[in-house]
Amino acid sequence: MDGVRIIEIKKSVFENNDIDANNLRKELKSKGVYLLNLMSSPGSGKTTTLIRTINLIKDKLRLAVMEADIDSDVDAIKIKEATGVDSIQLHTGGMCHLDAEMTRQGLEGLPLEGLDLAILENVGNLVCPAEFDTGSCSNAMILSVPEGDDKPLKYPLMFSVCDTVIINKIDVMDYFDFDMERCRRNILSRNPKARIIPVSAKTGEGMEAVAQWLLEEVRLWKAQKA
Amino acid sequence: MDGVRIIEIKKSVFENNDIDANNLRKELKSKGVYLLNLMSSPGSGKTTTLIRTINLIKDKLRLAVMEADIDSDVDAIKIKEATGVDSIQLHTGGMCHLDAEMTRQGLEGLPLEGLDLAILENVGNLVCPAEFDTGSCSNAMILSVPEGDDKPLKYPLMFSVCDTVIINKIDVMDYFDFDMERCRRNILSRNPKARIIPVSAKTGEGMEAVAQWLLEEVRLWKAQKA
C-alpha cells in the first residue's frame, strides 16, 4: 500500500526548545488544534491502542495522526487502513525523540485548518522523548503489563511528565508478575496527579474510558480562553 | 539491603568514542576480561535472564555485573541476592546510553584482575545504546515476545550491531501475535550473521543454550592472541 505520506524529519535548528515548544502551543491554540504526545516503550501497543481509540472518537471530532519512527512505515499504514483517518509517517533519521521543531515539520504534513485533534505517536523510548517538550497540549504514555510494574522507578522523568498513563495488555495480567496496586503507587510517586487508565487494546476492555478522557480533554481545552 | 555499590556515572569527556572504545577493548584484552554489552527495551527481562544465566555459569568462570539505570538500584540488588556474584549499579544521571568512558567508570568499580567476564546491562532503550560503542567484546540484546516480531524493522541499528539476539518470554507466545519464523527473518534482514536463541527466563527453557553460548564466547576470545 502506498497510501501514507512519509516525511523525513530534519534535525532541529532551534537552540531553545522550550521557547519553541511554547510558540508551537500558541499556534495550535490559535488554530484550535489539540496536540497529544503519546509515548511508550517499543512494543507496548501504542498503535493498537490508537486504532481502538480513534474508531471510538472519529465520528465526534476531526483528527489525524503522526507516526514517528526511526524507520519503516508500517504503523502509519496500519492506522490508515484500520480507521480511515489521515495518518502520516515521520522518519527521524535515527534520532531517538522529537522536539518542537521536528513536531512542527510533521504538523505541516497535516490539514491543520480542519482538525480538532492531532496525535503524535513518538519514538518508542522511555528515556529521551521525556526530555523534549514537543509543543503538545498534553503528554500521555502507555505502559504494558509485560514490561513490569517497576518501570516508574526506573524511568522517573517519563512518568513525571505524563498527565495520563494507560496501562495496556491487562488481558495477560495472569501470566506476568504485575501488581496493579503496586504499579499505581509507583506511578503516583512520580506524578501524584497522574490519571491511570487500565485497558486491553486487544479485547477492547477499558477503551471507552480512553475515548471519554480524550474527548473531554479536547472539549475542555477548546472551552478555555486562548 | 545496602549490599550493592552505586556509581554515579559522569558525562564523557572524550570526543572520539570509537577510538576510546577500541582502547578499552585492548585494555580488557590485556587483563583477560571479556566484556559483554547487553541491551534491550525496558521490561524485556534482562535482569531475570541474567540471573538464570549467571547461576548456570558462575562455577565455570569468574564474573561480575554492572547494572546501568537512570535511577533505582533494584536490579543490582536482585542480581546480588539471586546469584551471589559481585554486582554494581551505575546511575547514568538521566543519560539514555553508556559510551566507552562511562563504561570504564563502571569497570573501575569491579575487581577486574580476578575476572573472566564482566556483563554490562545497558539502559533499557532500543535506540541510543546502539549508537555508542561501549568497548565491549560483543553486543547482545534481548527481544521479548510481547514486544512483537516487527521490532527489527523499527529499530534497525540495534539489530544490526548485535551478534546475538535472545528472544525471551516464549512461554507466553500463545497469548501474543508473535511469529517466530517472521521474527527470525526480520532479525536476519538486519544482521545475516545474528545468533538467535529463544528462551523463557521465567521457566528456564532455552537457558542452557544461553549459558553454552556465553561460555564458548569467553573461551574462544581467551584463546585468541591479543
Chai-1 contact restraints between the chains, C-beta under 6 A:
chainA,res_idxA,chainB,res_idxB,connection_type,confidence,min_distance_angstrom,max_distance_angstrom,comment,restraint_id
A,S41,B,S41,contact,1.0,0.0,6.0,A-B,restraint_1
A,S41,B,P42,contact,1.0,0.0,6.0,A-B,restraint_2
A,P42,B,S41,contact,1.0,0.0,6.0,A-B,restraint_3
A,P42,B,L126,contact,1.0,0.0,6.0,A-B,restraint_4
A,P42,B,E147,contact,1.0,0.0,6.0,A-B,restraint_5
A,P42,B,K151,contact,1.0,0.0,6.0,A-B,restraint_6
A,G43,B,E147,contact,1.0,0.0,6.0,A-B,restraint_7
A,G43,B,G148,contact,1.0,0.0,6.0,A-B,restraint_8
A,D69,B,K154,contact,1.0,0.0,6.0,A-B,restraint_9
A,D71,B,P156,contact,1.0,0.0,6.0,A-B,restraint_10
A,S72,B,L153,contact,1.0,0.0,6.0,A-B,restraint_11
A,S72,B,K154,contact,1.0,0.0,6.0,A-B,restraint_12
A,C96,B,V127,contact,1.0,0.0,6.0,A-B,restraint_13
A,C96,B,C128,contact,1.0,0.0,6.0,A-B,restraint_14
A,N125,B,N125,contact,1.0,0.0,6.0,A-B,restraint_15
A,N125,B,V127,contact,1.0,0.0,6.0,A-B,restraint_16
A,L126,B,P42,contact,1.0,0.0,6.0,A-B,restraint_17
A,V127,B,C96,contact,1.0,0.0,6.0,A-B,restraint_18
A,V127,B,N125,contact,1.0,0.0,6.0,A-B,restraint_19
A,C128,B,C96,contact,1.0,0.0,6.0,A-B,restraint_20
A,P146,B,P146,contact,1.0,0.0,6.0,A-B,restraint_21
A,E147,B,P42,contact,1.0,0.0,6.0,A-B,restraint_22
A,E147,B,G43,contact,1.0,0.0,6.0,A-B,restraint_23
A,G148,B,G43,contact,1.0,0.0,6.0,A-B,restraint_24
A,K151,B,P42,contact,1.0,0.0,6.0,A-B,restraint_25
A,L153,B,S72,contact,1.0,0.0,6.0,A-B,restraint_26
A,K154,B,D69,contact,1.0,0.0,6.0,A-B,restraint_27
A,K154,B,S72,contact,1.0,0.0,6.0,A-B,restraint_28
A,P156,B,D71,contact,1.0,0.0,6.0,A-B,restraint_29
A,V172,B,Y175,contact,1.0,0.0,6.0,A-B,restraint_30
A,Y175,B,V172,contact,1.0,0.0,6.0,A-B,restraint_31
